[in-house]
Amino acid sequence: MACERKDRFRHNTIAFWLSDEEKSQVEAKILLSGLSKGEYYRKSILGQEVTVVAGTYLSARVTKALEQILEHLKEGNTEEEKILLEMIKQLLEMNSK
């Protein structure tokens, strides 16, 4: 069972609204970061660095597979497909830098 609110180290809540597209983008970035949602939001809001580290070996091998998957997901209708599509776009963008 979770501890009571008064006993928590972090006991303040912040909420905000996102469009469907913004939510997909944020969810993809969170998944790629490997951080929990709370940690990702805290680091982002406080201006701390959030990075995704991938070597050239991984990038080269994954790029082709991602491009193929991207073609299949372009008409993504479900929330999961939208998140996957956004993740792939961001991975391909990071790989091209």
N, C-alpha and C positions, 0 to 999 in steps of 0.2 A: 504494500500500500504506500502511496506517495506521502511525503511529509506535508504537514500543514503549511499554508502559504506564509505564515509569520516565521516559520522555522527555515525557510529557504534562503539561500545566499542571494539569489536573484528573485525578487518578489514583485517586480513591476512588469506589466504587460504593455506592449505596443502593438497596435493593429493598423492595417492600411488595406486599401482596395487596389486590385490589379485587374486589367483586362485579361481575357483568355490568352491572348498572344503574350502579354507580359508574364503571365503565370507560367506558361510553357517555357519561356526563355529563362526565368529564374529557376524553375525546377530542373532544367537541363544543366544549368551552371552548378547547382547544388550537387547533383549526381556526379558531375565531372570533377568537382572539387574533392570529393571523398569526405566532406565534413557533414556534421549533422545540420539540420535546417537552422536550429538556434545559433550554432557556432558560425555558420555561414552568414546569417543575417547580422550578428554582432560584429564580425570582422568587416563586413561590407559597410555597415552604417558608421562604424568608428574609423573608417579609412585605413584599416589594416590590410596588409597584402593577402590576397586569396589567389593561390596559384595552382595550376595543374601541370605536373611534370611528366613529360613523355620523351623518350629518346628517339633518335632518328630511325633506329631499327623498328621500333613499334610503329612509328608514324608511317613508314614506307609500306609495311605489310598491311596495316589497317586501312589506309586510304582507299585502296581499290575496293575492298569489301564495303566500306562505308558508302562509296559512290553508288554501288549496286543496290544497297539497302535504301539509300536516299531515293532512287528512282521508284521503288515499290511503295514508299511512304508519302510521296508527294500529295496524294489525295487523302491523307490521314484525317479521319473523322472523329475517332475517339480521343479522349484526353491523353491516354498513354501513347497513341500514335503521334500526337502533336508534340509531346515531350521528347520522344525518340527522334522525330524529325529535327527539332531544335538542337538536340545534343549532337546529331550528325553534322548539322550545318556549322556548329561551333567547333567541333573537332576538325573539320575540313579547313575552316578558317584559321585555326591555330596552326595546323600543319603547313599552310601556305606562307606563314610569316617567317 
